Amino acid sequence: MQKNPDGVLLYTTWPGKDVAEACARTLVSERLAACANILGGALSIYRWQDTIEQAEEIVMVVKTTRQTAPECVARIAALHPYDVPVIADVALGQASGEEFLQWLNESVK
């Protein structure tokens, strides 16, 4: 495992696969992300406007760099249909190897 101070994962949820996929394609094509993984079948239970809600959602994990993360977060927010989307970043403390880190850094701006 390689120490990686620059790699970031962004976690966000979406109401459906089509909107998540459209956002992922935009992020990768604009070189704001190296990759986005779209995971289906998430059940979210949450409080909204003082009511407990439940919804099926899509989880998207975006691989980017610390330098590009702010622009990537702004782009996700602009494309997101939710009033209050979650876009959380998680720094990659370690990554699988030098080849992965090189690919990640070469794939974004």
N, C-alpha and C positions, 0 to 999 in steps of 0.2 A: 504494500500500500504506500502511495506517495502522499506526502502532506500537500495540501492544495488550498492556499489562502484565497485564491481567486474564483474558484468554482462556487456556483450558487444553484440551488434548486428552488423554484417557485411553485408553491402549492396553491391551486385554485379549484373551485367547484363551478359546475355549469348545469343549466337546466336540461340540456340535451346534447347528444353526440354531434349533431350537425353544426351547432354554434361553436362547440369546443374545437371541432376539426377545422372550421373556417379560421378561428383565431390561431390555432397551431400553425396552419399553413402560412398565414400572414407573418407570424413571428419568425418562422424559419426563412421565408422568402426575403424578409427585410433584414435578415442577419442579426436579429435581436436575440435569437435562441439557436442553439445547435440542434436541439431536438425537443419534442414534446411527447410525452406518453399520455394517452387517453385511456382511462380505466373506467369501465362501466359498472353499474350495479351498486352504487353507494346509497345507503339509506341514511339520510340526515334527519336528526331530531334537534330542533332548535327553538328558541324563543324569538318571536317577531311580533312587535306591537302588543306586547304583554299577553300573548297567546302561545301555547306550546304547539308547534307545527311539525309536520313530518313530510318529507319529499324524497323521491328518487332523484339522485343527481349523478353527474359524471365528474370524476376527479381528473384533473390534468396536472401533470408534473412537468415543469419546463426546466431544461438545462441551459444555463447561461453563465456569464461571468459577473463578478462583483462590479466591474466597470460599466457593464451594459445593463445590469439589473434595474436601475432606476428608469431608464427609457423603456425597458421591457414591461415593467410594472405599469407605467403610464399608458402604454399601448394596450395592454390587457384591459385596463380600466376603461379605456375609450371604446373597446370592442364589446365589453361585457353588458349583457342585458339586465343584470340585477341592479337594484337601487344601491345596495351595499354589498359589493362582491368581496369575498375573502381573497387576498393575494398575499400570501405569507412567504417570506424567504427563509431558507435554511442554508447556512454556509456549509460547504463540503469540507469537513475537517480533514478527510482523507479520501482519496479516490483510487481506483483500481490499478493505475499505472501511468507511466509517462506517456504512453501512446494515447490513452483516453484524454489526458490533460492537454496534449498537443492538439488533438482533434477538436476539443471543446474551444480552445483559444483561437484556432484557425477558422472555426465555423461562425463566429460572431464578429461584429465590427472590431 
